């Protein structure tokens, strides 16, 4: 039994606050026995959605680039961890560029009706959103959540939890935050533990 | 003096609903005597912000692309219009690239404490956000507004000088033409903004 954990970093900056927080989630997941893979979007070459709507008829995207394989990896993951810092009160253009490309799955689900995630599937697939913000405002992540919700819905993951830390300008970065990294590691451990528990065959408990 | 209008069509689809609505606004503004320029964002070379924060020291972006021109035009314009459809409950990735690159102005204003526009032009700029969405949910635009406000805030357009023209339930190409009020709303908005800019002495 394996729990595949796919982390996707949508920050343009390598090893910054968001990616460090993502790494902590992945470290925790690894400790708990998960198989970890991390994708860094800025290293990939991809186009955003062209709005051509061809997928509304065919269920497939006309673009074949580095994201094509990423969507295959997403389909094979049990835990999907999407990480983006907050830029201008939203997720980064890199992250949004990936999310918008999921339109072909949306089309399969809602137009062509060829894709259906059972409640059981969604229960066994957990999505985590990792984010950081320099600003201390409590609402600084609010505008990011709907796009993340849409992405997890489209890719068949239950939006399980957030791992978010704001006010990082004041803390001098993620390393200065009193609890964020430890909390992130725990979330990583917990989600893998939870899925391992769900995967255990129920008829062996007697 | 002529009113200078700078518009960004940030949909990847050419001549779709959000661009059509933008065109209606621009055509009316031209009729009213304004000079309009439309930049089709997916057709020019605008790359995403690298998050390097160099602009906090350099007061300019380290990237050399079409934004070099756009930065100057954003400062010159009296009215700046951003038009983006809603994709996955947010701005398009193309629009978000443009918004994130305005980080240069944020650094100028809040880190370096330098003016974005000369003091005499403050309060004499209008921002317009035009958006369309296929969904009929009344909250479909909500999560986009904070990024839009952020964009206009850093380029010295006051919150009260931002106008919104947002139309939901328009999905397939051309749907906007059949909308009962969108086009007259666009024309009225365009006339109101030009009249306002004249009133505050822009032209």
Interface residues (C-beta under 8 A of the other chain):
Chain A: X11 X12 X13 X16 X48 X49 X50 X51 X52 X53 X85 X87 X88 X89 X90 X91 X92 X93 X94 X96 X97 X99 X100 X102 X103 X142 X143 X144 X145 X146 X147 X149 X150 X151 X154
Chain B: X11 X12 X13 X16 X42 X48 X49 X50 X51 X52 X85 X87 X88 X89 X90 X91 X92 X93 X94 X96 X97 X99 X100 X102 X103 X142 X143 X144 X145 X146 X147 X149 X150 X151 X172
